[in-house]
Amino acid sequence: MSPRAILLLFPLFFASAALADGPADNIPASVRPVPPPGVAIPDDVRKSLTEQTAKLAEAIEAARTTLKDRPTLPFLPDVQIFHKAVDWALRYDEFFDAAQTDWARDQLAAGFDRLNSLLHNEIPWLHARGLVPRGYLSKIDGSIQPFGLVIPESFNPNLPHRWRLDAWFHGRGEKLSELDFIHQRQSSTGEFSPPDTIVLHPYGRYCNGSRFAGETDFFEALATVQRDYRIDPDRIVVRGFSLGGAACWHFATHHAPLWAAANPGAGFSETEQFLNFFQGESLKPHPWERLLWNLYDSTSVAGNLRNCPTVAYSGETDRQKQAADLMAAAAQPLGITLTHLIGPKTAHSYEKSTKAEVARRIDHLASLGRNNLPLSVDFTTYSLHTNRTPIGTIDALAEHWKPARLRAAFLLAPGNGPLHQLAIITENITALTISLPPGSLHTRPLSSIIIKSPDASTPLNLEPTLTSDGSLSISAHVKNGAWSEGPNPEQGLRKSHGLQGPIDDAFTDSFLFVRPTSKPANEKAAAWAQSEMDRAIREWRRHFRGDARVKPDTDISDTDIASSNLILWGDPSSNSLISRISARLPIAWSPAAITAGPHSFPAADHALVCIYPNPLNPNRYVVLNSSFTFREYDYLNNARQTPKLPDWAVINLNTPPDSRYPGAIPAAGFFGEHWELKP
């Protein structure tokens, strides 16, 4: 076969697997749509479904009033998931197969049935066993998001038993609409359904590997399950395969202390080598993009596997075996040998006998439960976004996007019999909190806590007081080059968990688009901002499966400022909110110029994009002229879906937006730890 013929077969091979990946997806100027266009459905079928969907919508709205003061109201999202699934398939032509119209009828029927139960003060699906689609109202954008549960036959809501929970992250599916996802959750138990275990299948807001809002989706779905079922917090296992394996690697490393065990299969575990190996792509990132890979790359924090028992799986001939191979290589120099079970002569699937061994090992780890008081801890992060350690939290860094490491060990105190000393060594950390659960000081009595670091000349020696419940909570911070007890008393802005950037972070919590209503200073910049806002609204729906909330600047209330990150579009002349805060931003924006330190750019053909604590409410962000920062080219392979902009950037509008960037970027960077403009 000729090289050209082989090349032509590559896109067909990968498309048959997941409609993704391959050399044809490496051309930014030629990007296929994701999700793809739907298929036409018969007019009479569309008419019938539209009428029934409208009736369900009317019934849901009427039920809001009827259920207003009833305890069944919080379960209305369990009805709304069915309406949204069919409504969006109709509205946005997201039927991808003619057979899906039958699914739509079934889901509308399920919605009417559940609504009728709620109106009779009944929630029978809370006591059901087997496959149970559920939903919740997201704090991010007020959207209804689905998730699926597999409830074991042994489930009895009247027993005081606390249940093990396994979270299973799904693989890539470019056609994974809500309609398709719910159908799967009504018809398949999935890859693993262990006995006496509730299995949570997050939707993850479509197809993003549980990144960005997809990460929040998992935690919101998990919180909903914990509200309604007695879940043992020490027996939560994270699992997934393919794209779900990539999600699992992220949670196993960056959120390591939260789980009893992790079981990633296939997928990818970092950005650069995977795209080069699997996609045949040679990356040439901006310097800030390379730093931001550390937000999701697991290889750079492989040492965190010490804090999360992990069993990896790969098929022997699966190209995505590369993910676990790289993790093994990253972990080995740190003294960790990755447990990597390999299915012989198997490609991208589970081999039967190896799958059974995976299940046996994970079941055993789950039975042991999470270790809430490990003898030693070694945790690394590059951002306060993931700041939870097995013994507390990291509260401030010396510099973001450099490795921050906390090592701790309980040592027998010299000459003090059964007493212990907690020795902590930190790097690139300037504030922390030690939090030990009740009973800890009874199990492991402490005589002292010592905190030291290479960049602090004076260590801190604390003598903890025994509390009646045996718990412990102590904060410490670096001041004038020395560790001191207590939280940092310093006033003013400081990067902290949930307020550390980059731009994409604003879209992992409640946000509100604020459109301008006044005359802009520069028409070219105004047209660009309008186009980018329109695109952001459209792409948020397509890729994070919600409708962005939008208000004019004249309608923003104190409640909006208090409750949401404000995404401000326009310039100081056109948007009154930008005008109110512009003087308090570290980058100046006048009708003539945008000035970032010594650098100045004409405002006539440049625009400012940035994230910053809202001067009107420093507990929330403001973002200027940006939504999530990865674009159409990055939809084609999930490993590309990393932040593309840092905390701020100046956009040259003479270069039109394309599938990768909103324009040329002559200047960009991160703000410092006090949100100051770096030199």
N, C-alpha and C positions, 0 to 999 in steps of 0.2 A: 504493500500500500504506500502511496506517495506521501511525503510530509504534509503536502497541502490537504490531502484527504484526511489524514489523521487530525490535523488542526480543525477541519470542518466538523469532525465527529465530536470534538471536545464539548462544544456547547450543547449538543444533543444529549450527550451522556449525563452531564450535570443537570440539565433541565429536567431530565426524566426523574432525577432523585429529589430535587427540591426547588426547581426553577431558580437556581442560584449558582454563582461561581463559574469560573472558567475565563479564558483569555478574552472572550467577547465582552465581558463585564469590566474590562480594564480601560475602557475608552470614555473619558469624561464627556466628550462631545456627543456621544451616542449612548444615551442611558434609557433603558426600557423602563416602563412604569411599574412601580411596586406600591400597592398591590396591582395586579394586571387588570385589564378591563373584564367586566363580567360578560355573560352570555345573554342573548335575548330570551325572554320568556313570553309565552303566548299572552295576547292582550286580555283575554277573558280571565286568565289566571292572575295576571297583575291586578285587574280590576277587583276581583274577589278578595285577594290578599290585602289590597289597599283599603277596602271597605272594612274588613275585619280588624286591621291594624288601627284604623281610626276609631272604631268602636271600643277597642281595648284601651286606647289612649284616653277616651272620654270617661270610661269606667274608672281608670286609675285616678284621673283628676277628681272625679266625684268622691272616690274613696278617701282621698286626702282629707276632705272635710269630715266625712263620716268617722274616720279613724283617728281624728286629731287628738283626742284625749284617751285613746286606748293603747294598751301595751303592745298591740299587734302592728302599730304604725312603723316601727323600725324595720319590719320585715317586708315592707312594700318593695324595696329593691329586688327581692326574690321573685316578684311579679314583673317588675320593669325590665329585667334582663331579657325576657322573651319579647316584649314590645320593641325594645331597642334593636334586637337582633334582626327582626323582620323589617322594621321601619328603615333601618340603614341599608339593608340589602335592596329594598325597593328604591329608596331615595337616591342611592349612590351607585346603582347598578352593580351590586356585589353578589349576585347569584353567579357562581362559577360553574354550575352544572345544573341541567334542567331538573334533576332529581331533588335539588335543594328546595324546590317549591313545596314538596311534600314535607320536608323538615319544617318549613315555615308554618304550614298548617298545624303540624303537631305542636310546635312551640307556642303558637297563638292559643291553641286549646289548653296547653299547660298553664299559660298565663291567666286565662279566664278561670280555670279551675282553682288555682292558688288564690286569686283575688276573692273568689266566692268564699273560700275557707277563711280568709282574713276578716271578711265582713261578718262571719259567724263566730269571730273570736277564736278561731282555730288555726294552728300552724302544724299540720300533720307531718310535713317534711322534716321538721326538727327531730322527730322520733323515728324517721324512716331509716332503713338499712339499704345498702347497695349504692346505686349511683344517684347523687343528689346535686343538681346544679343549684348554685346560690349566687347572690350578688350583694354589692355594697355601694354606698354613695361615697365617692372619692372626695377627699378634702382638696385635691389638687385643682380640679376644675368643675366640681359639682356634677360630674358625669356618673352614670351607672356602669359599673364594671362587673363582669361575671367571674366566677371561679367554680371549680368542680370539686366535689367530695366523693370519696369512696368510704362508706360507713360499714364497718365489719358486722357480720351476722351476730357476733357476741354483744353488740352494743345494746345497752339498757340505760336510758336516761335517768332512771330512778336509783341506780346504784351510785355510791360515792366514788367509784373507780376513776382514776385519772388515766387518760388514754395517751399512748404513744401517738405521735403525729409524724408522718413522712411527707415532705413537700417534694413534688415531682415537677421539674421545669421542662416544658415542652420543647421539641425541636423546631427547626425553621419551617415555616409554612407561609408562603407569600399569599396564599388564598385563605388564611386562617381568620376569616371574619368571625364576628360574634356568633353568627348563625352556625357556622361550621364548628366552632369551638364547643358551643352548647350541645350540638348533636353528638360530638365525640364524648362529651361528659355524660350523655344520656345512654350511650351504647357501648362504651369500652371501659374496663377497669384500669387499663394502662399496663405498663411493663411489670410493675410490682404492686401487689396488694397484700401485704403481710397480715397474718391473723392478728386479731385484737389491736388493730392499728387503723387510725383514721388517715386517709391519704388526701392531701390537699393538692389540687391541680390549679395553680394560678394561670390566668390568661396572660398576665404580664403586659397588658396593653398592646397585644398583637405580637410583633416579631422583632424584639430588640435585645434578646438575651438577658432580660431582667436588668437592664441598665437604665439610668435616669429615672423617668417616671415608672418604668417597668420594675425597678427595684422597690420603689415606694408601693407599687401595686401589691407585691408579695407581702410586705409588712402590713398593709391595710387589710388584705384578705386574711392573713394570719390572725390579726387582731379581731376580726369578725368571728372567725372560728373559735378563738379563745373566749369570746363573749358568750357563745352559744353552747359550747361543749367543754367538758372538764378535761383540759389538755395538760399533760404533765410537762412543765417547761424544761425539765431536765431530760426529756426523751423526745426531742425534736431532731429529725434527721433530714438533711438536704440531699437531693438526688436529681439526676437528669442525664440525658443522653443527647449527643450531637450538639445543637445549639443549647439545649438544656444542660449538657455537660459543661459548656462554657459558663453558663450561669452558675452552675454548681461550684466550679472552680473559684469563681468570684466570691460567693458566699462562704465557701470553706476557708478561704485565706483572709479576705478583708474583714469578714464578720465572724472569724473563727471562734471566739469564746461563746457564741450563742447556741452551739449545736452539740448534740450527743455524738454525732458522726456525720460524715459526708461520703457520698458515693458518686463521683463524677464519671461519666462515660463519654469517650470521644470528645468532640467539640474542639475548642481552642483555649489556650491558657495565657496567651499574650498576643501582641499585635503584629510586630514586624516580621518575625520569622514565619508565622503562620501564613500571612499574606504572600510572602515570598515563595514559600514552599507549596501552598495549596492553590493560590491564585495566580502564581507566576508574576507577581507584581513587585517592582522595585520601588520602595517608598523613598520619597524625598520630603520629609515633613519640615514645617517651620520648627524652630527650636522649642517654642512653647508647646507645640503639639507632641513632640517627643517626651517632654516632661509630663504632660497630661496623660500619656499612656499609663502612667503609674496609678491612675485612679482606678483602673480595672485590671491591668496586667497582674496575674498571679505569680509569675516567675520572680518578679522583683520583691515579693513578700513571701517567698516559699517557706521561710522559717516559721511563719505563722501556723504551719501544719502541726507544729508542736502542741498547739492549743486546740486542735480539732482532729480526732482520730479519723483517718481517711482511707478508704479502699477504692482505688481507681480501677476502671475496666476499659479494655480496648479489644477490638478484633485484631487478630494477628496481621491480616492483610489490609486493614482499614488505614487509609491515609491519615485519618484524624487520630490515629495512635500517637502522632507527633505531639499532641497536647500533653499527654501523660509522660512521654519520653522527655520533653523539655522540663516538666515539673520535677521529674526524677533527677535530671542533671542539675537543676537549680538547687534542689534540696540536699543532694549528696555532700557537697563541700561544707554544709552546715551541720553535718552529723545526722541527717535524717535519710533513711532508706525508704522510699515510697513503696507502699504495698500496691503493686500493679498486677492485677489478674488479667491474663490474656487468653481470649478464646481462640483455640487453634483453628487454622484454615478458615477463618471467619472474617468477612469484610465489615460493613457498617451495620452490625446487629449484634445481639447477644447470642453466644453459643450456649446450648442448653446446660451442659454440666458446669461450665464456668459460671453461668448465671446462678446456679444453685449454690455454688461456693460463695459468690458475692452475697447472696441473700443470707447464708448461714453466718458469715462474718458480721454483716451489718446488724442482723438480729441480735447477735451476742453483744455488740457494742451498745445497741439501744437498750438492752436489758441492764447493762451496767450504769447507763445514764451519764449525763454530763458531770464532769469533775468541777465542783464549785470552789474547791480549795486546793488547787494543785500545789505540789511542793516547789515547783519552779515555773517561771513564766518567761517567754521571750516573744515579744510582739513588735512588729514594725508597721508603720504607716507613712504615707507621704502627704496625707491631708487629714484635717480634723473631721472630714466627712465620715471617716471610719476611725473612731477614736476609742472604741470600747476594748479594754483589755480584760483578761480573766480576773484581775483584782481591782478593777475600777475604770477610770477614764483618763485619757490624755486631754488636757484642757487648753494648752497653748504650745505653739512651736516656736523655735528660734527662726525658722524659715520654711515655708511651705515648699513642697515638691522636691525636698531633699529628704533622705530617709531619716525618720524619727524612730528611735528604738528604745524600748523599755525592757530591761531584764531584771528579774526579781527571783529571790530564793528564800525559803524558810530554812534557816540554819539553827542548829542547836546552840543556844547561847552559852559561852564558856563559863563553867563553874556555876551554872544556874539550874542544874537538874533538868526538869521537864520543860523549862522555858525555852522559847525560840526567839530568834532575831530575824526580822524581815529586812533583808539587804536588797536595795534597789539601785540599779545603775541606769542612767538615762543618757541618751544622745539626741541632741536637737530638740529637746523638750524643755519648756520653761514653766509649765504648771501642770499639776496632776491631782487627781483625787483617788485615794485608796478607799475602796468600798468592799467590805467583807460581809457575807450574809450572816444572819443569826446563827449562833452556835459555833462560829469560827474560833473565837477566843477561848471557848471551852474545849474544843477539840485540839487547838494548837495555841496554848497560852503564849503571849508575846511579852518579852521584857523590853524590847526596843525596836524601832524602825530607823534604818539608816538610809538616807537618799543622797546620792552623789552623782556627779557627772563630770566629764573632762572639761566642759566649758563653764563650770561653776567652781570657784576656788575653795569654797567652804561647804562641806557637806552638812546635812541636817540630821541630828540625832534626836528622835522623839521617844518618849516613854508613854505608850498608849494606856488609857484608863480602861479597866475592865467594865464593860456595860452589862446590865443584868441579863440581856438576851444573848450576849456573846457576839454582837455585831460590832463593826468598826467603820467609821467614816472620818477620814482626815484628808485635808487639802494641804498642798504645799506649792510654793512658787519660787522662782529665781528673782532676786532683787539685788542689784549692784554686784552681780557676779557670785552671789551666795544663795543657797537654798534657805527659805524661811517658811515657817508654819503658817497655814491659813491660805484662803484664796487671795489672789492678787488684788490689793486695794487700789491699784492704779485706776484713775478715771480716764474716760475717753474711749475711743474706738479701739477694738482689738479683734483680730480674727478669732473666731470661736466655732464650736460645733454648730453647724447649720447656718453660719454666717462667715464662711471662709472662701466663697467662690469655688470655681470660676463661673462664668455666665450661665452655663447649663444648670448649675445648682438651684437657680431660682425656680426651675420648672419641676422640681421634686416635691414642692409644697404648694400651698394655695397661691395662685397668681391671677392677675387681672390685667388685661390689655387696656391701655388708656390711649385713645386716639385724639389727635389734635383737632381743634376747632377754629383756630385763628390763622391769620395770614402768616406764612412762613417768611423767613428772612431771605431764603434762597430757593428758587423754584426747583432747581435740579435736585437738591438734597431732599426737598419735600416730595417730589415724585418718586425718588428712590425709597424713602421711608414708607410711603403709601404702598408701593409695590411689595416691599419686604413684609409689611404688616399683613397685606392680603395673602401673600404666600404663607406666612406663619400660621394664619388661621386655617388655611386649607390643609397645610401639611400636618398641623397638630391633629386634625381630625383623622387624616389618613394614617398617620403613623403612631399616634398615641391615643387614638380612639376616644376622643372627647371633643366637645365644642368649647373652644376658648371663650371665656367670659370677656366681653368687650363693653367699655363705657366711654363716653366722651369725657374729656378732661373737666368740663363744667359740672359733671354729675358725681364727681368723686367725693365720697363722704368720709367723715372721721372713722366710721366703722370700716370702710374699705382700707384706709391707711393703717388701721390697727390690725386687720385680719389677713392681709394679702401682700405678697410681693407685687409691686406695681411695675408693669412693663410699659414704659413711656415711649411713644413714637412721635417723631418730629424733631423740632429744635426749640430753643428757648423762646422764640417768637411765636411759634405756632401752638405749643403745648404749655398751658399755664402751670402744670405741675413741674415741668422741666425748668420753667422760669423761676418757680419758687425755690428750687433746690440748687440751681446751677452755681451760685456763688459759694456753695459749701462743698462742691466737688473738687477733687485735686487736679482736675483737668479743666481748663477754661474754654468756654465756647461762646464766642461773640458773633454778631452778624458778619464780621470780617474774617475771623480766624478761629481755628481750634489749636490750643496751645497746651502741649504736654511737656513741662519742664523747658528745656532749651529748644524744643522742636515746635515749629509752627506750620500749620497747613491752611490754605485758603478755604474758608467755609463755603464758598460758592460751588466747589466741586469735591468736597470732602464731608464725611459724616462721622460722628462719634458713636461708638458702641462700647458699653461698659456695664459693670455690675458694681454696686456700692451699697453699704447700709443706708437705708432711707433716712435722710436728715430729719424728716418729719416723724419717724418712728424707727430708731436704730435697731429694733429687734426684727425688722423685716428688710428685704432688699428693695432697691430700685434697679431696674435694668433699662438702658437706653438702646432702643432700635435693634433688638435682637430677640429671637426665640431660641429654641435648641439649635446648636451650631453645626451639627452634621447635616449634609444635604443629599440631594438625589443620588449622586454617585455612590455615596456611602450606604444607601439602602441595599445595594446589590451584594454586599457581603457584610455580615454583622460584625466581623472583626474590625471593620473600618469605623464602626459607630463609637467613636471617642470624641471628646471635646475638640473642636477645631479652633476655638478662640480662647484666650486666657481671661484675665479680669477686665482688660480694656484693649481697644483697638481703634485705630483711625482708618477709615475706609476711603480709598480713592475712587470716586464715582465715574472717572473717565474710563475705567475698566468695568464693563457690565457684569452683573452677577451671573454666575454659571452654576453648574451642578456640584461645585465644590466650595466656593466661597462667595460672599456677598459683594465682592469687588476686590481690587488690589489692596494690599495691606502694607502701607509704608511704615507703620509703627504699631507696636503692640507690646503688652507686657503684663506682669503681675503687680498688684499693689503689695506693699510691705505688710508686716504683721500688725501694724497700726492703721492699715488702710491708707498709707501714705504713698505718694508717687515715688518710686525708686529712682535714684540717679541714673 
